[in-house]
Amino acid sequence: MATTTLPEFLRARRERLQPEVTGRRRTPGLRREEVAARAGVSVTWYTWLEQGRGGVPSDDVLERLARALELDDTNREMLFLLAHERPPPRRHTPPADVTPALQRVLDNLRVPALVKTPTFQIVAWNRAAVVLFGDYAAMPEHERNMLRRVFHPKATTFLPHAEDMQRTCLAAFRVAIARAGATPEAAALVDELMATSEDFRRLWAENELHTHGVRPRRLVRPDVGELRFEASMFTVDDSDGLSMVVLSPVDDASARAVEQLLQERAPPP
């Protein structure tokens, strides 16, 4: 099947809309002049756009067309992909709440898993994460932040390769906040760590950028020794910025250690 084109997409979405009129209409959906009026563009230009002759619309015009055609987030993204071959700019909205369904996914995992915002604030976790990293529910909200934790002065006591962890987290953080858009929360976090961490200042100046990908991670616990994981990050659909970090043991010893911690710290019956 051929790839959908921008003219085809616009016509299909226009024809799906129900006009608020009385009486019968010969054609389905809205007329071109009605969409043009909604979007604040000329009828001629919109007609050309549906015919593949209108040139490349600006972001502002695409946003107005998205509203005129009553597009949801998925179709708005498709509109930008067809017109500009890139997703639309992120809207500056706070990350969505953790849904009960998302929490159930976490709770059904026997390996450590966390949900974070674009500013790496930890907003959900499972029992395996608690036995490995500590009780997030008992922590002040300020401390539930992955960047603050990896740039903490005592991070080297449990991270054998702290600088590698700091470097990869910071590079992924820069990508995350670029995608989410500048926010006062992100700016305040950067200012805080610039003022309190020499390591943060040094690594921030390197301007390294890359997504998280799958990363090896090593942790040291006095009670079970060294644990080896692969850290994977997954975007949470329809959450506007949330992502899930899952730490999968890479060897039998690490898997047994996680199970041991879960059993030793099992909640009372």
CORZIGI-V887045 format. One record per backbone hydrogen bond with DSSP energy under -1.0 kcal/mol. NH is the residue of the N-H (numbers start at 1). CO is the residue of the C=O. Records with the same first field share a line. If there is no record, write none. Layout:
NH: CO + CO
//
This chain:
9: 5
10: 6
11: 7
12: 8
13: 9
14: 10
15: 11
21: 19
30: 14
35: 31
36: 32
37: 33
38: 34
39: 35
40: 36
41: 36
46: 42
47: 43
48: 44
49: 45
50: 46
51: 47
52: 49
53: 48
62: 58
63: 59
64: 60
65: 61
66: 62
67: 63
68: 64
69: 65
70: 67
71: 66
76: 72
77: 73
78: 74
79: 75
80: 76
81: 77
82: 78
83: 79
84: 80
85: 81
93: 91
96: 239
103: 99
104: 100
105: 101
106: 102
107: 103
108: 104
109: 106
114: 245
115: 124
116: 243
117: 121
120: 117
122: 144
123: 115
124: 115
126: 113
130: 126
131: 127
132: 128
133: 129
134: 130
136: 134
143: 140
144: 141
145: 143
146: 120
149: 145
150: 146
151: 147
155: 152
157: 154
158: 155
159: 155
165: 161
166: 162
167: 163
168: 164
169: 165
170: 166
171: 167
172: 168
173: 169
174: 170
175: 171
176: 172
177: 173
178: 174
179: 175
180: 176
181: 177
187: 183
188: 184
189: 185
190: 186
191: 187
192: 188
193: 189
194: 190
195: 191
196: 192
197: 193
201: 197
202: 198
203: 199
204: 200
205: 201
206: 203
207: 204
215: 231
217: 229
219: 227
220: 158
221: 225
225: 221
227: 219
229: 217
230: 248
231: 215
232: 246
234: 244
236: 242
239: 236
243: 116
244: 234
245: 114
246: 232
247: 112
248: 230
250: 228
255: 251
256: 252
257: 253
258: 254
259: 255
260: 256
261: 257
262: 258
263: 259
264: 260
265: 261
266: 263
//
